[in-house]
Amino acid sequence: MKPGIHPAYGPVVFRDRAADHAFLTRSTMTSDKTIEWEDGNTYPVVDVEISHVSHPFYTGTARVLDTAGRVERFERRYGRRGAN
């Protein structure tokens, strides 16, 4: 690797505000805000809106939409437009 062109890679805390969950990992993200972690060290913290704890795909609360039924219902309600 070329020296001096890569961002610093170090420990960062990502905090999911929706689920009130935080996890420590390594990243190139930076932040002015810091947090004291469970091990007593202070790390930069990055607030995220969604993570594996709150995302519907990972939590099993995802909904499947019946698009075919919606199209049929729309056509019944408003009629199908034909070529004039």
DSSP file (Angstrom, degrees, kcal/mol; ACC not computed):
  #  RESIDUE AA STRUCTURE BP1 BP2  ACC     N-H-->O    O-->H-N    N-H-->O    O-->H-N    TCO  KAPPA ALPHA  PHI   PSI    X-CA   Y-CA   Z-CA
    1    1 A M              0   0    0      0, 0.0     5,-0.0     0, 0.0     0, 0.0   0.000 360.0 360.0 360.0 144.7    0.0    0.0    0.0
    2    2 A K    >   -     0   0    0      1,-0.1     3,-0.9     2,-0.0     4,-0.4  -0.583 360.0-120.3 -72.8 132.3    1.1    3.5   -0.7
    3    3 A P  T 3  S+     0   0    0      0, 0.0    -1,-0.1     0, 0.0     0, 0.0  -0.497  87.6  18.1 -74.2 142.7    1.9    5.4    2.5
    4    4 A G  T 3  S+     0   0    0     -2,-0.2    -2,-0.0     2,-0.1     0, 0.0   0.415 102.3  83.5  87.0  -1.2    0.0    8.6    3.3
    5    5 A I  S <  S+     0   0    0     -3,-0.9    -1,-0.1     2,-0.1    -3,-0.0   0.565  71.5  82.3-110.2  -9.8   -3.1    8.1    1.0
    6    6 A H  S    S-     0   0    0     -4,-0.4    -2,-0.1     1,-0.1     3,-0.1  -0.732  80.5-113.5 -98.6 143.8   -5.3    5.9    3.1
    7    7 A P        -     0   0    0      0, 0.0     2,-0.1     0, 0.0    -2,-0.1  -0.312  44.6 -87.0 -69.6 157.6   -7.6    7.1    5.9
    8    8 A A        -     0   0    0     20,-0.2     2,-0.6     1,-0.1    19,-0.0  -0.425  40.3-152.4 -66.5 136.9   -6.9    6.1    9.5
    9    9 A Y        +     0   0    0     -2,-0.1    19,-0.2    -3,-0.1    -1,-0.1  -0.953  36.6 126.7-116.4 115.2   -8.5    2.8   10.4
   10   10 A G  E     -A   27   0A   0     17,-2.3    17,-2.8    -2,-0.6     2,-0.1  -0.897  59.1 -50.5-156.1-177.4   -9.3    2.4   14.1
   11   11 A P  E     +A   26   0A   0      0, 0.0     2,-0.3     0, 0.0    15,-0.3  -0.417  52.1 173.0 -68.9 135.7  -11.9    1.5   16.7
   12   12 A V  E     -A   25   0A   0     13,-3.4    13,-2.5    -2,-0.1     2,-0.5  -0.994  27.3-133.1-141.9 142.0  -15.3    3.4   16.4
   13   13 A V  E     -Ab  24  45A   0     31,-2.8    33,-2.8    -2,-0.3     2,-0.5  -0.870  16.2-157.8 -97.4 125.9  -18.6    2.9   18.3
   14   14 A F  E     -Ab  23  46A   0      9,-2.7     9,-2.2    -2,-0.5     2,-0.5  -0.915   8.6-161.2-102.2 127.6  -21.7    2.9   16.1
   15   15 A R  E     -Ab  22  47A   0     31,-2.6    33,-2.7    -2,-0.5     2,-0.8  -0.943  10.1-149.2-117.0 119.3  -24.8    3.8   18.0
   16   16 A D  E  >> -Ab  21  48A   0      5,-3.5     5,-1.6    -2,-0.5     4,-1.0  -0.772   9.4-167.7 -85.5 109.9  -28.3    2.8   16.7
   17   17 A R  T  45S+     0   0    0     31,-2.0    -1,-0.2    -2,-0.8    32,-0.1   0.812  82.1  56.9 -71.2 -29.8  -30.6    5.6   17.9
   18   18 A A  T  45S+     0   0    0     30,-0.4    -1,-0.2    31,-0.4    32,-0.1   0.873 120.6  26.8 -69.7 -37.3  -33.8    3.7   17.0
   19   19 A A  T  45S-     0   0    0      2,-0.2    -1,-0.2    -3,-0.1    -2,-0.2   0.420 101.1-124.6-106.4  -0.1  -33.0    0.7   19.1
   20   20 A D  T  <5 +     0   0    0     -4,-1.0     2,-0.4     1,-0.2    -3,-0.2   0.952  66.1 135.8  52.6  53.3  -30.7    2.3   21.7
   21   21 A H  E   < -A   16   0A   0     -5,-1.6    -5,-3.5     2,-0.0     2,-0.3  -0.979  33.9-171.7-132.3 141.7  -28.0   -0.2   20.9
   22   22 A A  E     -A   15   0A   0     -2,-0.4     2,-0.3    -7,-0.3    -7,-0.2  -0.975   1.6-174.0-134.2 148.7  -24.3    0.4   20.4
   23   23 A F  E     -A   14   0A   0     -9,-2.2    -9,-2.7    -2,-0.3     2,-0.5  -0.998  20.4-130.2-144.0 147.6  -21.4   -1.8   19.1
   24   24 A L  E     +A   13   0A   0     -2,-0.3     2,-0.3   -11,-0.2   -11,-0.2  -0.819  41.3 142.3 -99.3 130.0  -17.7   -1.3   18.9
   25   25 A T  E     -A   12   0A   0    -13,-2.5   -13,-3.4    -2,-0.5     2,-0.4  -0.861  49.6 -91.0-149.6-177.8  -15.9   -2.1   15.6
   26   26 A R  E     +A   11   0A   0    -15,-0.3     2,-0.3    -2,-0.3   -17,-0.0  -0.871  52.9 145.5-106.2 140.9  -13.1   -0.9   13.4
   27   27 A S  E     -A   10   0A   0    -17,-2.8   -17,-2.3    -2,-0.4    -2,-0.0  -0.970  56.4-120.6-160.8 168.5  -13.8    1.7   10.7
   28   28 A T  S    S+     0   0    0     -2,-0.3   -20,-0.2   -19,-0.2   -19,-0.0   0.419  76.6 115.9 -95.7  -1.7  -12.4    4.6    8.8
   29   29 A M        -     0   0    0    -19,-0.1     2,-0.3   -22,-0.1   -19,-0.2  -0.335  49.4-161.3 -64.3 148.7  -15.4    6.8    9.9
   30   30 A T        -     0   0    0    -18,-0.0     2,-0.3    15,-0.0     3,-0.1  -0.904  11.0-180.0-129.7 161.0  -14.6    9.7   12.1
   31   31 A S        -     0   0    0     -2,-0.3    15,-0.1     1,-0.1    -2,-0.0  -0.987  33.6-138.4-157.0 151.3  -16.6   11.9   14.5
   32   32 A D  S    S+     0   0    0     -2,-0.3     2,-0.2    12,-0.1    -1,-0.1   0.732  86.7  83.2 -80.9 -24.4  -16.1   14.8   16.8
   33   33 A K        -     0   0    0     12,-0.3    12,-2.1    -3,-0.1     2,-0.3  -0.552  63.9-167.2 -81.5 145.5  -18.4   13.1   19.4
   34   34 A T  E     -C   44   0B   0     10,-0.3     2,-0.3    -2,-0.2    -2,-0.0  -0.874   7.8-162.3-128.8 163.2  -16.9   10.6   21.8
   35   35 A I  E     -C   43   0B   0      8,-2.5     8,-2.6    -2,-0.3     2,-0.6  -0.995  24.3-121.0-144.0 144.5  -18.2    8.0   24.2
   36   36 A E  E     -C   42   0B   0     -2,-0.3     6,-0.2     6,-0.2     2,-0.1  -0.798  37.0-148.6 -87.5 121.6  -16.7    6.1   27.1
   37   37 A W    >   -     0   0    0      4,-2.9     3,-2.1    -2,-0.6    -1,-0.0  -0.257  29.3 -93.5 -87.6 174.0  -17.1    2.4   26.3
   38   38 A E  T 3  S+     0   0    0      1,-0.3    -1,-0.1     2,-0.1    -2,-0.0   0.744 122.5  59.8 -60.7 -26.4  -17.5   -0.6   28.6
   39   39 A D  T 3  S-     0   0    0      2,-0.1    -1,-0.3     1,-0.0     3,-0.1   0.448 118.5-108.2 -84.3   1.2  -13.7   -1.2   28.7
   40   40 A G  S <  S+     0   0    0     -3,-2.1     2,-0.2     1,-0.3    -2,-0.1   0.298  81.6 120.2  92.6  -9.5  -13.1    2.3   30.1
   41   41 A N        -     0   0    0     -5,-0.1    -4,-2.9     1,-0.0     2,-0.5  -0.519  62.2-123.9 -86.8 157.1  -11.6    3.7   26.9
   42   42 A T  E     +C   36   0B   0     -6,-0.2    -6,-0.2    -2,-0.2    -1,-0.0  -0.887  33.2 176.7-104.2 129.9  -13.0    6.6   25.0
   43   43 A Y  E     -C   35   0B   0     -8,-2.6    -8,-2.5    -2,-0.5   -31,-0.1  -0.899  36.9 -97.1-128.3 155.1  -13.8    6.1   21.3
   44   44 A P  E     -C   34   0B   0      0, 0.0   -31,-2.8     0, 0.0     2,-0.4  -0.490  41.4-145.1 -67.2 145.2  -15.4    8.3   18.6
   45   45 A V  E     -b   13   0A   0    -12,-2.1     2,-0.5   -33,-0.2   -12,-0.3  -0.950  11.8-163.8-119.8 135.0  -19.1    7.6   18.2
   46   46 A V  E     -b   14   0A   0    -33,-2.8   -31,-2.6    -2,-0.4     2,-0.4  -0.976  15.6-142.2-117.1 121.7  -21.1    7.6   15.0
   47   47 A D  E     -b   15   0A   0     -2,-0.5     2,-0.3   -33,-0.2   -31,-0.2  -0.709  20.6-173.0 -85.5 129.7  -24.9    7.8   15.3
   48   48 A V  E     -b   16   0A   0    -33,-2.7   -31,-2.0    -2,-0.4   -30,-0.4  -0.893  26.2-139.9-120.5 153.0  -26.8    5.7   12.7
   49   49 A E  S    S+     0   0    0     -2,-0.3   -31,-0.4     1,-0.2     2,-0.3   0.787  85.7  15.1 -81.0 -28.3  -30.6    5.6   12.1
   50   50 A I        +     0   0    0    -32,-0.1     2,-0.2   -33,-0.1    -1,-0.2  -0.999  63.1 163.1-149.8 144.5  -30.8    1.9   11.5
   51   51 A S    >>  -     0   0    0     -2,-0.3     4,-2.0    -3,-0.1     3,-0.7  -0.762  60.0 -71.5-143.7-169.7  -28.6   -1.2   12.1
   52   52 A H  T 34 S+     0   0    0      1,-0.2    -2,-0.0    -2,-0.2     0, 0.0   0.709 127.4  58.7 -65.0 -18.3  -29.0   -5.0   12.3
   53   53 A V  T 34 S+     0   0    0      1,-0.1    -1,-0.2   -32,-0.1    -3,-0.0   0.821 118.9  24.8 -79.9 -32.0  -30.8   -4.6   15.6
   54   54 A S  T <4 S+     0   0    0     -3,-0.7    -2,-0.2     4,-0.0    -1,-0.1   0.519  91.0 109.7-113.1  -6.6  -33.7   -2.4   14.3
   55   55 A H    >X  -     0   0    0     -4,-2.0     4,-1.9     1,-0.1     3,-0.6  -0.552  66.7-135.0 -74.9 132.2  -33.8   -3.3   10.5
   56   56 A P  H 3>>S+     0   0    0      0, 0.0     4,-1.3     0, 0.0     5,-1.1   0.801 101.5  59.9 -58.1 -31.3  -37.0   -5.2    9.6
   57   57 A F  H 345S+     0   0    0      1,-0.2     5,-0.1     2,-0.2     3,-0.1   0.918 112.5  37.2 -63.4 -42.8  -35.1   -7.7    7.5
   58   58 A Y  H <45S+     0   0    0     -3,-0.6    -1,-0.2     1,-0.2    -6,-0.1   0.775 116.7  51.3 -81.2 -27.3  -32.9   -8.8   10.4
   59   59 A T  H  <5S-     0   0    0     -4,-1.9    -1,-0.2     1,-0.0    -2,-0.2   0.615 106.7-121.6 -87.3 -11.7  -35.6   -8.7   13.1
   60   60 A G  T  <5S+     0   0    0     -4,-1.3    -3,-0.2    -5,-0.2    -2,-0.1   0.634  82.7 111.9  83.7  14.2  -38.1  -10.8   11.1
   61   61 A T      < +     0   0    0     -5,-1.1    -4,-0.2    -6,-0.2     2,-0.1   0.153  38.9 134.3-104.8  18.7  -40.8   -8.1   11.0
   62   62 A A        -     0   0    0     -6,-0.8     2,-0.4    -5,-0.1    -7,-0.0  -0.415  47.2-140.0 -69.3 143.5  -40.6   -7.4    7.3
   63   63 A R        -     0   0    0     -2,-0.1     2,-0.5     2,-0.0    -2,-0.1  -0.863   3.5-142.3-106.3 139.3  -43.9   -7.2    5.4
   64   64 A V        -     0   0    0     -2,-0.4     2,-0.4     2,-0.0    -2,-0.0  -0.883  17.4-143.0-100.3 127.4  -44.5   -8.7    2.0
   65   65 A L        -     0   0    0     -2,-0.5     2,-1.3     1,-0.0     3,-0.2  -0.726   7.8-136.5 -93.7 138.2  -46.8   -6.6   -0.2
   66   66 A D     >  +     0   0    0     -2,-0.4     4,-1.5     1,-0.2     5,-0.1  -0.714  31.2 170.5 -90.4  86.5  -49.2   -8.2   -2.6
   67   67 A T  H  > S+     0   0    0     -2,-1.3     4,-2.1     1,-0.2    -1,-0.2   0.856  72.6  56.0 -70.7 -34.1  -48.6   -6.1   -5.7
   68   68 A A  H  > S+     0   0    0      1,-0.2     4,-2.3     2,-0.2    -1,-0.2   0.925 107.9  48.9 -64.3 -42.8  -50.6   -8.2   -8.1
   69   69 A G  H  > S+     0   0    0      1,-0.2     4,-2.2     2,-0.2    -1,-0.2   0.858 109.9  52.4 -63.7 -35.2  -53.7   -7.9   -5.8
   70   70 A R  H  X S+     0   0    0     -4,-1.5     4,-2.3     2,-0.2    -1,-0.2   0.899 109.2  48.6 -68.2 -40.9  -53.2   -4.1   -5.6
   71   71 A V  H  X S+     0   0    0     -4,-2.1     4,-2.5     2,-0.2    -2,-0.2   0.931 112.5  48.4 -65.2 -45.0  -53.1   -3.7   -9.4
   72   72 A E  H  X S+     0   0    0     -4,-2.3     4,-2.3     1,-0.2    -2,-0.2   0.909 111.8  49.4 -62.1 -41.9  -56.2   -5.9   -9.9
   73   73 A R  H  X S+     0   0    0     -4,-2.2     4,-2.3     2,-0.2    -1,-0.2   0.895 110.7  50.3 -64.4 -39.8  -58.1   -3.9   -7.2
   74   74 A F  H  X S+     0   0    0     -4,-2.3     4,-2.9     2,-0.2     5,-0.3   0.920 111.0  48.8 -63.0 -44.1  -57.0   -0.6   -8.9
   75   75 A E  H  X S+     0   0    0     -4,-2.5     4,-1.8     1,-0.2    -2,-0.2   0.885 112.1  48.6 -65.7 -37.9  -58.2   -1.8  -12.3
   76   76 A R  H  < S+     0   0    0     -4,-2.3    -1,-0.2    -5,-0.2    -2,-0.2   0.913 116.1  43.8 -64.6 -41.9  -61.5   -2.9  -10.9
   77   77 A R  H  < S+     0   0    0     -4,-2.3    -2,-0.2    -5,-0.2    -1,-0.2   0.926 131.0  20.1 -71.6 -45.4  -62.0    0.4   -9.1
   78   78 A Y  H  < S-     0   0    0     -4,-2.9    -3,-0.2    -5,-0.2    -2,-0.2   0.441 107.2-118.9-108.5  -1.8  -61.0    2.7  -11.9
   79   79 A G     <  -     0   0    0     -4,-1.8     2,-0.4    -5,-0.3    -3,-0.1   0.267  30.8 -78.8  78.1 152.6  -61.3    0.5  -14.9
   80   80 A R        -     0   0    0     -4,-0.1     2,-0.5    -5,-0.0    -5,-0.0  -0.724  42.3-128.1 -88.2 133.6  -58.7   -0.5  -17.4
   81   81 A R        -     0   0    0     -2,-0.4     2,-0.2     1,-0.0    -2,-0.1  -0.687  28.4-163.0 -82.3 128.5  -57.7    2.1  -19.9
   82   82 A G        -     0   0    0     -2,-0.5     2,-0.5     1,-0.0    -1,-0.0  -0.620  30.8 -88.1-105.1 168.1  -57.9    0.7  -23.5
   83   83 A A              0   0    0     -2,-0.2    -1,-0.0     1,-0.1     0, 0.0  -0.649 360.0 360.0 -76.0 124.8  -56.4    2.0  -26.7
   84   84 A N              0   0    0     -2,-0.5    -1,-0.1    -3,-0.0    -2,-0.0   0.405 360.0 360.0 -98.3 360.0  -58.8    4.4  -28.3
